[in-house]
Amino acid sequence: MKSFFLFITFISMSFFSIAQEPVFDWSTSITKPNMEIDVKVYGNAADGFFVVNKRSATMSEFNPGVTVDYFNGNMERRYTVNMTCKPIEDFSGIVYLNKSIHCFTSLFNKEAGKNTLSDRVFHADGIVDEPVVVASMPAEKLVSRGRFEVTASPDGSKLLLLSEPNFVKDENERITFSLYDAQLKKIWSADKTYAYPWTRAVENTPYVNNDGTAFIMKKTDMKGDNNTYSIFSFNGQQLKEFKIEMDGKKKIHTHVEVLAPNGDFVVGGYYTEDAKVSVRMGTALQGSFLHRIDSKGETAKLAVVTPFEKRKDIVAKNILFHNTTTILMGEKYYVNATSAPRDPSNPNQDPFAKDYNFYGNDIVMDGFDAAGKSLYYSTIEKSNSSKNDNGTWVSYFGSVIKDKLYIIFNDEKNRYDEKKKAIVFGGSPKIVVYATVDPDKGTITPAQPISNMGPVGGKDSNMLTRPDVFLRVDENHYIIRAENRDDYRMGKVTF
């Protein structure tokens, strides 16, 4: 009887373990757009989603472009549309608004003497609207045309537009805030002046929550090496500044900002104590910082700086939330550039060409309580690298699901084979693995290979997950992406 009970217990525990493993369902393989770099998935309904590939201008392709794919609830691609910008046309932003994709571009018109912002809408039924003019500003020259920035609220009900004329020497920087509803009807608009002198290189990163409160992550020192930042909030009436204070020689080295589920604006990252901020990885980090502004943009709920033992090569990746715990997610990440091998038979080879190797070695998690007190520092070791691909496959998926923090990433296969745990020159084949973390305590369940990845990440497939490209559908389902250099698949993962 005792043996039988132990057997039943073992079977139950095994079933429980298997039930916790993510389950993947993949679409068919599709050819990737050319020069794919920036990929995002948009949507908030289980019946379909958009995949947007933004391509920046290059020396060989002067005009930027965008490819929009739409998939239905069965992950079948219903249409694909390519759009190439006109000469000297700029991307101002791509947002998901009112269940459609809006592509905003600005175009300078010398004869009209203005810079004009236009919106082109991609609908789920395959209809693509003609561009519609949304805003404009006076501009005398191409080099002094000013700039537009757009962003949408998480629920796709609000659009925030920043309009900024060109730099004016010896004056303070001016900017126009405009809020629109889902039908692009203007709710309010206001001209504001920062208490900082204008510089030729400005940095204003906009956010807007579902209630319509605007937030700006602004770098306030563009000339020196202070690397100072402020958070600005605007509710249609009052512009408020919340400085990210760093005493002594503390300098912000890497940061990330998000809107919390309740609409609060949260900024976190890591700092150094060097006299100057290094522009390359390798500078020792001395601590973390965390700031939180309430959803109305009126008060600072949190502003803490937490020293720690020196760490190196960490890039801030995301901020997650669980109950009263805030989790700052990072990655031990660095890039190594070497001169590309010379081919004597190719006289047209670029003599300055370089090979870029991207390394994502460890996943880093810092947990904080509601008062900003440090709760834990946890790391998940991994060994991942890629070459000349902008680090496409070296990052990770991270989200709090069913009271657990799930981490999915690509790793060296030999790290999970007891018989082959040895140094392999050139690296071993990659596989897809996952780990779980207690989001309130930082306790980690060791990473393990996902047993059934289907046509991705196994011995019969050269596709791996692109883990930083994903979309939450509901509490139990996420859209995720897998790809190689030529093809990609979209998948639904169930937890």
PATORRO-650559 format. One record per residue (C-alpha): residue number from 1; residue in one letter; y, x, z. Coordinates in pm, whole numbers, padded with zeros to 5 digits. Layout:
# residues N
pos, code, py, px, pz
NUM, A, Y, X, Z
...
This chain:
# residues 495
pos, code, py, px, pz
1, M, 00000, 00000, 00000
2, K, 00237, 00283, 00086
3, S, 00170, 00453, -00251
4, F, 00225, 00125, -00431
5, F, 00557, 00075, -00251
6, L, 00671, 00427, -00341
7, F, 00573, 00364, -00703
8, I, 00773, 00040, -00716
9, T, 01069, 00219, -00555
10, F, 01050, 00498, -00812
11, I, 01036, 00248, -01101
12, S, 01334, 00058, -00958
13, M, 01538, 00374, -00914
14, S, 01448, 00488, -01265
15, F, 01552, 00154, -01409
16, F, 01878, 00167, -01215
17, S, 01946, 00518, -01348
18, I, 01874, 00415, -01705
19, A, 02090, 00103, -01672
20, Q, 02388, 00320, -01580
21, E, 02365, 00530, -01896
22, P, 02618, 00440, -02168
23, V, 02459, 00259, -02464
24, F, 02598, 00323, -02814
25, D, 02600, 00107, -03126
26, W, 02735, 00282, -03435
27, S, 02879, 00170, -03768
28, T, 02773, 00320, -04099
29, S, 02910, 00660, -04202
30, I, 03242, 00660, -04389
31, T, 03428, 00938, -04570
32, K, 03728, 01065, -04375
33, P, 04081, 01063, -04519
34, N, 04215, 01396, -04639
35, M, 04406, 01614, -04394
36, E, 04319, 01396, -04099
37, I, 04490, 01522, -03786
38, D, 04631, 01250, -03560
39, V, 04382, 00963, -03514
40, K, 04431, 00657, -03292
41, V, 04250, 00325, -03244
42, Y, 04457, 00010, -03184
43, G, 04369, -00345, -03081
44, N, 04316, -00559, -02775
45, A, 04061, -00816, -02892
46, A, 03683, -00784, -02925
47, D, 03685, -00926, -03279
48, G, 03843, -00630, -03460
49, F, 04043, -00308, -03442
50, F, 04257, -00070, -03650
51, V, 04196, 00300, -03706
52, V, 04516, 00485, -03799
53, N, 04519, 00837, -03941
54, K, 04863, 00995, -03946
55, R, 04906, 01298, -04170
56, S, 05205, 01525, -04131
57, A, 05374, 01692, -04425
58, T, 05244, 02039, -04517
59, M, 05338, 02312, -04762
60, S, 05095, 02168, -05018
61, E, 05171, 01801, -04948
62, F, 05540, 01760, -04885
63, N, 05541, 01393, -04792
64, P, 05371, 01266, -04475
65, G, 05125, 00979, -04507
66, V, 04917, 00732, -04311
67, T, 04577, 00572, -04370
68, V, 04504, 00240, -04198
69, D, 04145, 00110, -04170
70, Y, 04055, -00229, -04026
71, F, 03712, -00301, -03876
72, N, 03582, -00646, -03776
73, G, 03387, -00725, -03459
74, N, 03063, -00606, -03624
75, M, 03226, -00267, -03690
76, E, 03234, -00328, -04064
77, R, 03534, -00180, -04242
78, R, 03714, -00467, -04411
79, Y, 03988, -00269, -04585
80, T, 04161, 00067, -04606
81, V, 04522, 00129, -04713
82, N, 04690, 00460, -04788
83, M, 05067, 00495, -04760
84, T, 05263, 00805, -04857
85, C, 05624, 00834, -04753
86, K, 05899, 00883, -05005
87, P, 06069, 01223, -05039
88, I, 06274, 01308, -04726
89, E, 06135, 00998, -04550
90, D, 06035, 01053, -04186
91, F, 05782, 00889, -03958
92, S, 05951, 00729, -03660
93, G, 05636, 00586, -03505
94, I, 05325, 00375, -03549
95, V, 05270, 00097, -03294
96, Y, 05040, -00199, -03230
97, L, 05258, -00508, -03201
98, N, 05164, -00878, -03215
99, K, 04802, -00796, -03322
100, S, 04918, -00594, -03625
101, I, 04999, -00231, -03705
102, H, 05367, -00154, -03759
103, C, 05457, 00168, -03938
104, F, 05821, 00267, -03888
105, T, 05987, 00517, -04119
106, S, 06347, 00632, -04157
107, L, 06514, 00723, -04486
108, F, 06849, 00893, -04542
109, N, 07066, 00746, -04818
110, K, 07346, 00979, -04918
111, E, 07532, 00721, -05130
112, A, 07525, 00462, -04852
113, G, 07607, 00724, -04589
114, K, 07345, 00608, -04342
115, N, 06995, 00660, -04207
116, T, 06788, 00342, -04226
117, L, 06481, 00245, -04020
118, S, 06221, 00028, -04196
119, D, 05907, -00146, -04071
120, R, 05591, -00202, -04277
121, V, 05325, -00429, -04125
122, F, 04947, -00400, -04176
123, H, 04767, -00728, -04089
124, A, 04404, -00784, -03994
125, D, 04344, -00995, -04307
126, G, 04431, -00702, -04534
127, I, 04783, -00816, -04625
128, V, 05041, -00536, -04612
129, D, 05403, -00653, -04599
130, E, 05686, -00497, -04791
131, P, 05911, -00276, -04575
132, V, 06179, -00460, -04378
133, V, 06497, -00291, -04255
134, V, 06521, -00301, -03875
135, A, 06817, -00076, -03793
136, S, 07052, 00188, -03935
137, M, 07307, 00444, -03823
138, P, 07590, 00629, -04000
139, A, 07487, 00967, -04143
140, E, 07687, 01196, -04369
141, K, 07422, 01459, -04445
142, L, 07045, 01489, -04448
143, V, 07055, 01756, -04178
144, S, 07271, 01533, -03957
145, R, 07094, 01203, -04012
146, G, 07006, 01137, -03646
147, R, 06671, 01010, -03528
148, F, 06480, 00697, -03431
149, E, 06197, 00667, -03177
150, V, 05978, 00357, -03130
151, T, 05710, 00253, -02882
152, A, 05534, -00071, -02792
153, S, 05427, -00222, -02460
154, P, 05055, -00205, -02370
155, D, 05005, -00576, -02442
156, G, 05179, -00556, -02781
157, S, 05454, -00802, -02684
158, K, 05759, -00572, -02671
159, L, 05906, -00301, -02892
160, L, 06150, -00037, -02767
161, L, 06373, 00138, -03020
162, L, 06578, 00448, -02942
163, S, 06856, 00526, -03191
164, E, 07025, 00861, -03152
165, P, 07302, 00991, -03378
166, N, 07326, 01356, -03464
167, F, 07425, 01636, -03227
168, V, 07799, 01663, -03152
169, K, 07912, 01995, -03010
170, D, 08068, 01997, -02661
171, E, 07991, 01628, -02600
172, N, 07736, 01456, -02380
173, E, 07430, 01312, -02551
174, R, 07451, 00947, -02656
175, I, 07167, 00708, -02725
176, T, 07118, 00338, -02804
177, F, 06842, 00137, -02634
178, S, 06717, -00178, -02813
179, L, 06439, -00410, -02697
180, Y, 06262, -00651, -02934
181, D, 05997, -00918, -02886
182, A, 05670, -00937, -03084
183, Q, 05849, -01106, -03376
184, L, 06112, -00827, -03382
185, K, 06384, -01053, -03245
186, K, 06632, -00846, -03048
187, I, 06631, -00918, -02673
188, W, 06903, -00672, -02575
189, S, 07075, -00357, -02697
190, A, 07304, -00111, -02522
191, D, 07476, 00222, -02588
192, K, 07440, 00479, -02312
193, T, 07557, 00836, -02250
194, Y, 07350, 01090, -02061
195, A, 07514, 01315, -01802
196, Y, 07389, 01616, -02002
197, P, 07552, 01805, -02289
198, W, 07415, 01741, -02635
199, T, 07182, 02003, -02781
200, R, 07048, 02044, -03132
201, A, 06693, 01996, -03006
202, V, 06662, 01680, -02797
203, E, 06350, 01547, -02627
204, N, 06334, 01180, -02531
205, T, 05982, 01032, -02500
206, P, 06007, 00650, -02471
207, Y, 05781, 00398, -02294
208, V, 05816, 00024, -02231
209, N, 05603, -00190, -02000
210, N, 05494, -00549, -02052
211, D, 05799, -00679, -01863
212, G, 06037, -00498, -02098
213, T, 06155, -00220, -01865
214, A, 06223, 00098, -02062
215, F, 06137, 00447, -01937
216, I, 06231, 00782, -02089
217, M, 06066, 01113, -02010
218, K, 06351, 01351, -02090
219, K, 06373, 01727, -02095
220, T, 06720, 01795, -01956
221, D, 06750, 02167, -02026
222, M, 06687, 02252, -02393
223, K, 06880, 02580, -02402
224, G, 06748, 02778, -02106
225, D, 06410, 02841, -01952
226, N, 06435, 02607, -01654
227, N, 06197, 02349, -01806
228, T, 06364, 02069, -01610
229, Y, 06280, 01702, -01664
230, S, 06410, 01364, -01555
231, I, 06272, 01012, -01576
232, F, 06526, 00754, -01693
233, S, 06477, 00379, -01656
234, F, 06672, 00103, -01827
235, N, 06631, -00274, -01782
236, G, 06899, -00384, -02025
237, Q, 07183, -00331, -01778
238, Q, 07163, -00017, -01565
239, L, 07052, 00331, -01671
240, K, 06899, 00514, -01372
241, E, 06791, 00876, -01345
242, F, 06507, 01009, -01131
243, K, 06505, 01389, -01137
244, I, 06173, 01569, -01111
245, E, 06285, 01812, -00845
246, M, 06132, 02161, -00836
247, D, 06261, 02398, -00570
248, G, 06276, 02775, -00590
249, K, 06109, 02922, -00897
250, K, 05878, 02628, -00962
251, K, 05865, 02537, -01333
252, I, 05679, 02249, -01494
253, H, 05414, 02400, -01717
254, T, 05217, 02100, -01848
255, H, 05263, 01728, -01786
256, V, 05140, 01385, -01891
257, E, 05292, 01040, -01840
258, V, 05140, 00690, -01844
259, L, 05218, 00331, -01753
260, A, 05008, 00213, -01459
261, P, 04826, -00123, -01486
262, N, 05104, -00291, -01284
263, G, 05378, -00147, -01509
264, D, 05486, 00146, -01289
265, F, 05576, 00466, -01474
266, V, 05376, 00767, -01355
267, V, 05424, 01136, -01443
268, G, 05194, 01414, -01328
269, G, 05108, 01770, -01416
270, Y, 05099, 02131, -01304
271, Y, 05366, 02391, -01228
272, T, 05404, 02766, -01208
273, E, 05622, 02980, -00983
274, D, 05720, 03229, -01251
275, A, 06080, 03310, -01331
276, K, 06010, 03186, -01682
277, V, 05768, 02940, -01834
278, S, 05519, 03104, -02066
279, V, 05482, 02946, -02410
280, R, 05118, 03051, -02422
281, M, 04827, 02965, -02202
282, G, 04718, 03209, -01935
283, T, 05001, 03172, -01682
284, A, 04867, 03109, -01332
285, L, 04938, 02757, -01207
286, Q, 05046, 02722, -00844
287, G, 05030, 02349, -00783
288, S, 05053, 01992, -00908
289, F, 05325, 01728, -00900
290, L, 05320, 01349, -00915
291, H, 05607, 01103, -00959
292, R, 05587, 00723, -00971
293, I, 05872, 00481, -01051
294, D, 05831, 00109, -00979
295, S, 05781, -00131, -01271
296, K, 06142, -00259, -01250
297, G, 06274, 00097, -01282
298, E, 06469, 00064, -00959
299, T, 06306, 00293, -00701
300, A, 06092, 00605, -00682
301, K, 05770, 00509, -00507
302, L, 05630, 00861, -00513
303, A, 05766, 01215, -00561
304, V, 05535, 01487, -00434
305, V, 05462, 01853, -00503
306, T, 05123, 01989, -00393
307, P, 05058, 02365, -00385
308, F, 04704, 02490, -00448
309, E, 04512, 02813, -00500
310, K, 04596, 02973, -00832
311, R, 04436, 02815, -01139
312, K, 04465, 02916, -01503
313, D, 04460, 02760, -01847
314, I, 04484, 02394, -01739
315, V, 04639, 02132, -01966
316, A, 04725, 01789, -01820
317, K, 04534, 01523, -02015
318, N, 04564, 01181, -01851
319, I, 04633, 00986, -01533
320, L, 04385, 00723, -01414
321, F, 04393, 00470, -01131
322, H, 04138, 00317, -00895
323, N, 04238, 00100, -00599
324, T, 04501, 00314, -00421
325, T, 04380, 00643, -00572
326, T, 04565, 00819, -00854
327, I, 04364, 01072, -01056
328, L, 04534, 01349, -01251
329, M, 04295, 01457, -01528
330, G, 04316, 01804, -01681
331, E, 04117, 02047, -01889
332, K, 04076, 02424, -01881
333, Y, 04187, 02469, -02236
334, Y, 04312, 02760, -02441
335, V, 04358, 02868, -02801
336, N, 04281, 03208, -02949
337, A, 04425, 03315, -03285
338, T, 04292, 03607, -03491
339, S, 04368, 03728, -03842
340, A, 04143, 03562, -04097
341, P, 03891, 03790, -04275
342, R, 04025, 03937, -04597
343, D, 03853, 03859, -04927
344, P, 03921, 04148, -05171
345, S, 03815, 03929, -05465
346, N, 04088, 03672, -05390
347, P, 04434, 03812, -05479
348, N, 04601, 03481, -05384
349, Q, 04477, 03481, -05027
350, D, 04747, 03428, -04768
351, P, 04798, 03768, -04598
352, F, 04921, 03591, -04283
353, A, 04628, 03345, -04258
354, K, 04475, 03312, -03911
355, D, 04159, 03167, -03765
356, Y, 04220, 02947, -03463
357, N, 03950, 02904, -03200
358, F, 03986, 02619, -02950
359, Y, 03812, 02632, -02611
360, G, 03770, 02344, -02364
361, N, 03571, 02484, -02075
362, D, 03607, 02268, -01764
363, I, 03722, 01916, -01680
364, V, 03961, 01911, -01384
365, M, 04032, 01616, -01151
366, D, 04293, 01598, -00874
367, G, 04280, 01283, -00660
368, F, 04581, 01156, -00458
369, D, 04613, 00866, -00214
370, A, 04889, 00604, -00221
371, A, 05129, 00839, -00039
372, G, 05061, 01126, -00280
373, K, 04844, 01322, -00036
374, S, 04578, 01535, -00205
375, L, 04230, 01386, -00157
376, Y, 04015, 01621, -00363
377, Y, 03994, 01877, -00641
378, S, 03680, 01843, -00854
379, T, 03563, 02014, -01171
380, I, 03290, 01949, -01426
381, E, 03179, 02266, -01599
382, K, 03128, 02257, -01974
383, S, 03120, 02503, -02259
384, N, 03278, 02375, -02575
385, S, 03464, 02536, -02863
386, S, 03562, 02466, -03221
387, K, 03733, 02653, -03501
388, N, 04025, 02568, -03731
389, D, 04012, 02195, -03650
390, N, 04295, 02148, -03397
391, G, 04036, 02125, -03120
392, T, 03897, 01795, -03249
393, W, 03570, 01795, -03054
394, V, 03648, 01998, -02742
395, S, 03811, 01727, -02527
396, Y, 03648, 01441, -02337
397, F, 03634, 01065, -02277
398, G, 03740, 00965, -01926
399, S, 03782, 00614, -01785
400, V, 03721, 00425, -01461
401, I, 03450, 00166, -01526
402, K, 03270, -00047, -01265
403, D, 03416, 00160, -00978
404, K, 03300, 00487, -01133
405, L, 03482, 00748, -01336
406, Y, 03275, 00804, -01650
407, I, 03314, 01132, -01840
408, I, 03162, 01177, -02189
409, F, 03187, 01506, -02379
410, N, 03011, 01745, -02617
411, D, 02839, 02046, -02465
412, E, 02601, 02331, -02547
413, K, 02245, 02198, -02573
414, N, 02091, 02505, -02410
415, R, 02282, 02439, -02088
416, Y, 02053, 02140, -02029
417, D, 01725, 02310, -02121
418, E, 01573, 02502, -01828
419, K, 01368, 02715, -02068
420, K, 01669, 02825, -02270
421, K, 01939, 02879, -02009
422, A, 02049, 03213, -02146
423, I, 02341, 03358, -02335
424, V, 02314, 03259, -02702
425, F, 02539, 03454, -02934
426, G, 02723, 03217, -03165
427, G, 02657, 02922, -02931
428, S, 02375, 02670, -02918
429, P, 02370, 02327, -03091
430, K, 02602, 02068, -02938
431, I, 02481, 01746, -02775
432, V, 02660, 01450, -02616
433, V, 02639, 01433, -02235
434, Y, 02793, 01226, -01958
435, A, 02871, 01254, -01588
436, T, 03003, 01009, -01329
437, V, 03251, 01072, -01048
438, D, 03340, 00872, -00737
439, P, 03709, 00810, -00815
440, D, 03808, 00786, -00447
441, K, 03613, 01087, -00315
442, G, 03571, 01313, -00618
443, T, 03193, 01339, -00570
444, I, 03028, 01426, -00902
445, T, 02690, 01320, -01037
446, P, 02577, 01617, -01251
447, A, 02618, 01585, -01625
448, Q, 02309, 01494, -01826
449, P, 02235, 01436, -02196
450, I, 02260, 01080, -02321
451, S, 01904, 00991, -02413
452, N, 01971, 00761, -02708
453, M, 02278, 00844, -02916
454, G, 02142, 00690, -03236
455, P, 02265, 00873, -03548
456, V, 02517, 01080, -03349
457, G, 02474, 01396, -03146
458, G, 02100, 01435, -03203
459, K, 01885, 01679, -03394
460, D, 01890, 01461, -03707
461, S, 02269, 01429, -03723
462, N, 02556, 01675, -03754
463, M, 02806, 01421, -03615
464, L, 02945, 01452, -03265
465, T, 03171, 01224, -03065
466, R, 03542, 01278, -03093
467, P, 03577, 01179, -02730
468, D, 03955, 01164, -02695
469, V, 03973, 00886, -02958
470, F, 03873, 00560, -02790
471, L, 03993, 00205, -02714
472, R, 03914, -00020, -02419
473, V, 03788, -00363, -02533
474, D, 03703, -00505, -02188
475, E, 03561, -00396, -01854
476, N, 03223, -00303, -02003
477, H, 03295, -00211, -02367
478, Y, 03489, 00064, -02540
479, I, 03536, 00157, -02905
480, I, 03463, 00526, -02958
481, R, 03452, 00761, -03257
482, A, 03212, 01022, -03395
483, E, 03270, 01255, -03688
484, N, 03206, 01582, -03864
485, R, 03434, 01760, -04108
486, D, 03379, 01508, -04388
487, D, 03260, 01174, -04244
488, Y, 03311, 00953, -03941
489, R, 03161, 00651, -03765
490, M, 03311, 00401, -03525
491, G, 03095, 00287, -03237
492, K, 03090, 00049, -02945
493, V, 02977, 00193, -02613
494, T, 02856, -00039, -02338
495, F, 02851, 00061, -01971
